[in-house]
Amino acid sequence: MKIYFAHPYSSWQRGTNENTNGLIRRYLPKGTDFNEIDMKQLKNIQEKLNNRPRKIIGYKTPKEMMVLELKFVV
């Protein structure tokens, strides 16, 4: 498997990562006190993001892609 590393402070090299950060910020805006977030809230955000179709992966969800990957590993 090829692994790529982005240069520090080069957000344009991490498009999907930066997009995901933006999606997370919809639920947890800057300045959020993470000590006040419970596990139930985090799991809810996780489910929403993992079941959201993404253009970059052919409008499949990250959860669907993980299932496909795991099928090929076994």
N, C-alpha and C positions, 0 to 999 in steps of 0.2 A: 504494500500500500504506500502510495506517495504521501508525504506529509509536507505541508507548506507552512512557513512561519512568516507572519507579517512584520514589517519593521515598526518599531515603537513610534507612536504618534502619527501613524499612517492609516487613518480610519478608512480611506478609500480602498485599501487592500483587504478589508474585512467587511464586505458588503452585507452578507447574511448576518454576521454577528452584530453589526451596527443596527440593522433592521430589527433584529430580535430585541436588542436593548430598547429601541423605541417602543416596541409592543409591550415590553415589561413596564415601561414608564407610564403607559396608559392606566395601569393598575396601581403602580407604586411610584408616584411622582417624586422628583428630586426633593430632598429634605424630609422624606419619610423616615420615621423612627422605626427601624427594623426590630427593635426590642418589643414593639407593640403589635407585631404581626404574629398571629398564631399559625400553627401547622395546618389547620383546616383552610385558612385563607390562602396559604401558599399552595396547597394541593389543588384548590379551585383554580388558581391562576395557571398552574402547571397543566391541568387538564384542558383548559381553554386554549393555551398556546400549542399544546401537542396535538390538538384536534382541529387546528386551523389550517386550511389548505394554503400551500405556498407556491407561488408562481415558479420559483427557482427549481422546484422538484416536480414540475408538471402538474401542479394543482393537487398533488397528493398531500396528505398530512404528515408531519414528522413521525407520528405514531405508526402510520402505514409503512413508511420507509424503514422504520426500526424493525417491524415485523418481517418485512422482505429481507433485510440484512440478516436477521437471526435465522431465517429459513436456510440461507446459503452457508451459514457457519456450521450448522449441525450436520 
